[in-house]
């Protein structure tokens, strides 16, 4: 049993750390998973001591610039220099609490910094309208949408150590600004530059403007010594149709498709972890994440860029006592900007820019709790030489 416990701990930490769902470019997939443990997972809750706390900080970065219409990449956009480029940086501040060995609670608040540059939103993409190929930037920064959630293990981890399944339920609150504005450059009839103020693109808004309900499923199982599998999935339901923000200053307010949508989101992961060394673990898995064209509750007659990404996700983890550090780098293998309701209604197919890869770093520190009630946790640290 002691030989299995270090593997389970690494499985728990890796699944916990790498379960973040984050924006993938113009398809505004935000980090919304909100169960216990590290932001977006409850797997480490199985090895929490009752009454134990965990503070965590997550950082993620990407650059999106590859345009897709359906699953076809429009490589000419980069060649012509007309691609939209999004730089995304966010810090997730989280706090978790283990009510007991099976139930954990988490609250997570992101701090986000976005930069977007383009031609089409300003002078335009064509040589006629923008002969100098001038590119301008719009930005947003501030807190994002707060997530709070709970996770409960269906199997008592004190009685069965090889694996478990957890159900999670959370709420996403609209604390992030969903109407951030910036200056956009235009040319008058004489070719003179002037600016207008209007909302920045939906992909770099700090929030979506609606309350959401997040449902999650998480699990892991030891296959053999030092090797385990993990899986997790979530679906965020946003019943609100749109948030009342017009995409452009001169947009027709009578047309619902001119308002920013409050879309649903989904994500799923499946992979394997190997932990042959006391403090280190490696993982490799697949990730699916995206925004659907249709919500399970509510209407969809507003503006959104639906689509999904399938990624190969390698990861590394370091564990030492109450301290944990993890790095995950999902690499996009397949990208698809599917048709929205607006596209279908208007017989068109919009595009979206996606990232090639993401960088996701997480650190966590545990403290407090009743260490006498879960001796198996102490055995794990003794076996790995970590101490506690």
N, C-alpha and C positions, 0 to 999 in steps of 0.2 A: 504493500500500500504506500509506503513512504517513497518508493521509486516513482509512483504515479503522481503524487501530489505536486512536485515541482513542475511537471508538465501541465497539470491543470492550472496552476498559478499563471504560467506563461500564457496559456490559452486565454485565460480570463483577462489578463492585462492587454494582450494584443488585440483581442476582440473589442475590449473597452476602448483602447486608444484609437483604433483605426476605423471606428464606426461613424465618423463624422460625415455628414452629407454637406457638401459645400458647392457654391456657385461654380458653374462650368462655363462661364462666358455670357453670351447674349441670352442663352437659355437660363433664366434666373433661378437655378436650383440652389437655394440657400441652405446653410447648416441648420437643420430643423429638428434633428433627432434629439430627444430630450428625456430619456429614461435615466435611471440612477447609475451610479458609478462615475466613470469619466463621462464628460458630456456626450450623450448619445448612446450609452450602453449601461447595462447593469451587471455584466458578467463578473466583475471583480467583487460584487456584493456577496457572492458565495463564500469568499474567503475574508470578508470583513469580519471583525469582531463586533458583536452587538454593542451599540452605542458609539462605534468608531466614526470619526469624521475623515473626510478627504478634501483637500483643496487641490485644484487643478488649473492649469493654464495650457491652452492650446493655441498654436499658431499655424496659419495656412496661407499659402501663396500660389497664384497661378497667373499666367499670361495667356489670354485667348486671342486668337487672330486668324484661325483657319475657318473659312466660310463653307457651310454645308446647306444644300437645299435637298431635302430628303437625305439619303445617305451618299449623295454625290458631292464631292469636294469641288468647289469653284476655285481651283488653284490660280486662275488668272487674277483674282483679287490681290493676292500677294505680289504677283509679278508686276501688276499695274500700279501697286502702291495705294490701292483704294480700300484695303482691308480695315475693318474696325479693330482696334486694339484695346482690350480691357486689362488693367493690372489690378489684382485683388489681393489685399492683405487684411487679415483679421486676427484678433486675439479673443479667445473665449475664456472668460473667467467663470469657474464653476465651483460649487460647494455641494458635497454629498454627505449623507448621514445614513448609517445603518441602524434601522429601528430594531432589527434582530438579524438572525442569520439568513433570513429569506426575503425580508422586505427592506428596500432602500429608497431614499428620496434624493432628488437632485434639483438644483436650480442653476441655470447657466445664462450669462448675459454676454453677448459679443460686443466688441469694439471694432469697428470696420473702417477701412481706408480704401477708397476706390478711385481709380483714374481711368478715363476713357478718352481715346483720341480717334478722330474720324475726319473724313472729308465731306461725306454726304450730308451730315447734320449741319454743316456750316455753308461753305461756298458751293458744295456739290462735288460729285465724282467725275463729271465729264470735263474734258479738256476745254470745251467752250466756256463753261461756267467757272472753271477753276484752273486756268492755264498754268499757274504757278504751283499747282498741286499742294496748296496750303493745307496743313493739318492743324487742328485746334483741339484743346483738351477741355473736358468737363470733369468735375470731381464731386465726391461726397465723402463725408467722414462723420462718425458719431456712433452711438450705441445702436445695436440692431434689436431684433425681436427677442424678448425674454422667453425662455423655455423652462418649465417646471414639470417634473414627472416622477412617477413611482414605478418600481420594478419588483416583481415577486417571482421567486423560484418555485416551480411546481413540485420539485422533489427536495426533501430536506437534505441539504449538503452535509449534515452531520451523519446521515445514514447511508448516503451513496455518493462516492467521490469520483467515479469515472466520467460522469457527465451530468448535464442538467438542461432544463428548458425554462426560460423566464418569459413572462408576459409583462409588457409595459404599457402604461397609459399616461399621457401627458397633455399639457395645454401650452399653446403658443400664444403669447399676448402681444398686441401690436404696439410695442414700446419704441420701435424704430421709426424714424421719419420716413414716410412713404411719399412725400411731396417735395423732396429736395430740388432746388432750382440752381441754375448757373447761367452764365452768359454764353450765348451762341452768336458766332460771327456771321454777318451777311454782307452782301454788296448791293449798293443802290444802283440806279440806272446809269449813273456816271462812273461806276466802278469804285466808289468810296466805301470803306469798311464802316459798318456800324454793328451794334450788338443788340440782341433782344434777350430778355430773361424768361426762361420757361423750364419746366421740369426736366431733369436729366433722364437718360434712358432707364427703362424699367430694370435692366440688368444691374445697374449700380445704385438703385434706390436702397436705402438702409433697411427698410421693412416693406411688408406687403399691405399693411393697413387692415388686417382682419384677424379675428380670433380663430384659432385652429385647434383641432383635436388630433393628437398623435397616438397611433396604435403601433406597438412593436412586438416582435417575436425574436428571442435570442436563444442561443444554445451552443453547447460544445460537447464533445465526447472524446475520450482517450482511445486511440486505435491500438497502439502498442507503445512500448517504452520510449519516452521522449517525443512521441509524435501524436498529435491530436488534430481533430477537425473542428471548425467553428462555422456557424451560420447566424445570420441575423437579417431581419427585414423590418421595414417600417412603412407606414402610409400616413401622411398628414392630410386630413380633410379640412378644407377651408370653405365653409358654406357660403360665405359672402361672394357676390358676383363681381363687383368692382369696388375700388376704394374712393371713387369720386374725383380722381386726379386726371385731368386731360393730358394726353401725351404731348400736345403742342399748344402754344399760345393761341393760334388761330384755328384750332380744330373745332368742328361742328359739335356743340354740346348736345344736340338732339340725336346724334349717332352714338349708340352705346359702345361700339367697337373703338371709339376714340378714347375710352377710359381704361386706365390700368386695371387689369384683372387681378383677382386674389386667387391664384390657382392652387390646386392640390399638388402634392409632391409624393414621390415614392423612392424607395431604395432597397437594395438587397445585396448581401455578400455571402460568399461561400469560399472556404479555403482551408489550408492546413498550416499547422505550427510545428516547429521542431525546436527542442531546447536541450541540446547535448551538453552545454556548459552550464555551470552553476548560476551565473548572473545574466547570461545572454540567451536570446531566442530569435529565431527568424521565422517569417511567415510568407506564404505565397497563396494568393487567391484571386477570385474574380469579383468584380463589383458592377452592379447595374444601378443607375440612378437617373431620374428624369422628372419631367412635368407632363401630365397627360393632357390631351386636347379636351377631354370631358371630365368634369368632377363627379364624384359619387353622390354629392349633395349640392344643390344649388344650380345656378345657371352659368353659362360660359360665353354669353354674348358680349364680351369685352375683349380688350387687347391682351394677348399673351403670345409667347413663342414656345410652343410645346416641343418636346424632343427628349432624347435619352442618350446616354453614353454607356458603353460597356468597356470596362478597364481591366487590365492585369495589375494586380496590387501586391508588390513586394513590401516587406516591412522588417524592421529591426527593433528589438527591445532590450533595455538594460534594467535590471532590478537589483536594488541593494537596500535591504531592510524596508523601511517605510517609504523609500524614494523609488520612483519609477520614471523612466524616460523612454520614449518611443518615436520612431521615424517611419512614416509610410509615404510611398511615392506611387500613387495610381497612375498608370500610363494608358491613355486612351487607345483602344484597339478598334472600336466601331462607334461612329457618331451618326445620329439621324435627327434632322430637324423635320418632324412630321407636320402635317397640315393642321392648322388651328380651325376653329369654327368660323372665324372671319375669313380664312383662306378658302374654305369650302363654300361659304356663302357667296364670296366674290370671285370664285373660279380662278384662284391664283395659288401660289406656293411661296411663302416668304422664306428667307434664309436666316441663318444665325451663325455666329462665330463661336468656335469651341477651342478649348485648350488642348495641348498635346499631353500635358502631365500636370500633376498637382504635387505640392510639397506640404506635408502635414507633420508637425512636431508637437508632441504633448509631454508635459511633465506633471507629476502628481506627488503629493505627500500625505501620508495617513497619520493620524494621531488620536489619542483617547481610546475609549472603549474598554470593555471587560475582557481581558486576555485569558482569564481562567475558563471562560465558557466555551471557547473554541480552541482546544489544544492542538488540533490538526494544523491550524495556521502557524503556530509556533514551530511545529515539526517541519513544516515546509522551509522556514527560514533557517532552521538548524541544518537541514539537509543541504541547502544551497550555500551555506556558509555566509549568509547575509547578516544574520543577527537581527535583533529588533529592539 
